[in-house]
């Protein structure tokens, strides 16, 4: 339990919650703030787990506000049954205190409530619950007119795309297609934050564990795979939901890219691998300046693939990947998270990955002699831990590097999605 008044972050969060309040609640709380209610004994505000809770004692009655909803808890005989049902419907336990209890042991009553809240945490943190509420309304309105609906959920890593997609799928009878270019690979679980079976909550997921770590998977292959799944889901009168942060995967489907299959040229790739990062990007700039602007120089695999396409087709990528009108009615929802919250989640996720055995996962892949230069391992996490196992870093250094690289990756993802006018942020 954390006292809120002297904590700027929690104060700001409290302001956000205030905006949710109804008119009557705002009037009620403005009276409390203005000390206009006779008999005001005290006011305390706390952050308890994922909840923001206000405690106010007025005469012999304890008034509690949980995440913007005001609840009066006092004499059990006078307890508002309708409000009790409302609180229970929100997933809270209803606690009843007598006037005597509140008067003689107010702090004891508060402690009971704190214990109750901590033992029944919400399924989502406040920020994600707020996103779900907005997304729910958008999807509901969208489905009123959509004939061949496709809901897409995008955003940066650790933004809450997975949990939001599952909530939407449960609400609207949907099935989920992963648009993550690393979760397609088997054995890469912790490093890709792959959704666990228990977390799926019975919702069917596709696009996960469909290739071995030493195999490749192109955008064209993903498009073909995703469209096949979308067609099947729609035939069964369910809602297809595509969720992930790989922009090219999403755009290939939503903008119906015409993508020719360009086979891998392994001899060319071997020659390109010998070039420095600077020279590699310079070569792409000569062949396809427009594509060079889009791809970060450090993303060597994407740079090499773009050069390979340009050399094989004798065309620029923008010329061969033509946008067309999608056959689906598309709603793209972007999960909007404050940067400070996002970075905190990223840091905690990395720590959790190590606690759950990420080092052992990487060691197992090394033991199986997979090539860490292949497509599967060209992502944050695996290179850093392999370098640690090779003696280049300590574990703490590897963690910090992973956190830094993941934050930078999240920035690039956000830049990509912020530039897409189709995205509706929730």
C-alpha positions, 0 to 999 in steps of 0.5 A: 500500500502506498500513500499517494499525496506526495507521489507526483506519478500517482497524483497524475494517474489520479487526475486521469481517473477523475476524468472517468467520474460521473457528474454527480461523483465529481460534485460529491468529490469537489465538496470533499476537496472543498471541505464543504461536507459537515463532519469530515474527519479525514481523507487518505488516498492510496495506490493498492496494487493496480487500484487507486483508492480514496478513503474519506471518513464523514462522521461515522461513515466510511466513503471509498472511491475505487478507480473513479467509482464512489462507494459508501460503506458504513452501517450494514443495515443502511447499506445500499443493496444496489451499489453492493451489487454494482461493486460485486459485478466489478469483481470487488468483495463487498465489505460491511462495517458497522458505525461502531467499527468505523468510529472506534477502529477506522484504520482497522476497517481500511486495513481489511479493505486493503487486504481484500483488494490485494487478494483480488487484483484486477485482470488488467492494470488500470492503463490496460483496462482503460485501453480495453474500454475504448477498444471495446466501444470502437470494435462494437461500432465497427462491427455494426457496418463491417461485412468482412471484418478484420480487427488489428491490434498494434503497438510497441513491445510490452504495450499490452497488445496480447492481453488486449487482443485476448479480451477483445476475442473473448468479448466478440467471439474472435480468434487471434493471428499473431503478427510477430516475426519472431513468435513464428519460431519454435523454441524461442519462447521467453525471448519473444514473450510468446503467449503461454497456453494458460494466458490464451484463456481458451482463445485459438491462436495462429502464427505461433510455432510454425517454423523451426529456428533455422528456417526462414519466413518471408513477408509474402509467406506470412501474407499467404498464411494470414489470409488463409486463416482470416478466410477460415475464421470468417467462414466459421462466423467468428471475428479474425483479430491480428495482433503484433508489432511487425509492421510489414506483416500487418501492412502486407495484409491490411494494404494487400501488398502485391509481393512476389516471392523472391527466393534466398540467394545464399551466396549473395548473402554470404558476400554481404555479411562480410561488409561493414554495417556502414558499407552495407547500408550504403550499398542499399542506398545506391540500389533503393534509396527509398527503402534505405530511408525506412530501414535502420542501418543496424538492422543488417538482416532487413538491409541484406534482404532489401539488397537481395530483392533489388538485385534479384528483381532489378526493381525497387521494393516500393515498385514491386510491393504495390499497395492495393485495396484490401478485401477486408473491412479493417479496424486498426487499434493502436495500444497507447501507453505512456513512455514512462509506463512502457519503459518500466514494463520493458525493464520488468519484463527483461528481469522476469525473463531471466528469472524464468530461465531465459539464459537456459533457453539460449544455452539450449539453442546453442547446444543444438547448434543453431546459427545465431546469424539466422532470421530467428535470432536477429532480435533483441535478447538472443544476441545479448545473452549469447555474448554473455555466455561467450564471456563478453558481458556479465549477466547484469551487463547483458540485462541492461543492454537488453533493456536499452535495446528493447526500449530503442526497438519500442521507439522504432515501432512507435515511429512506424505506427504513429506514421500510419493514419489508419491507426486508431489509438486507444 
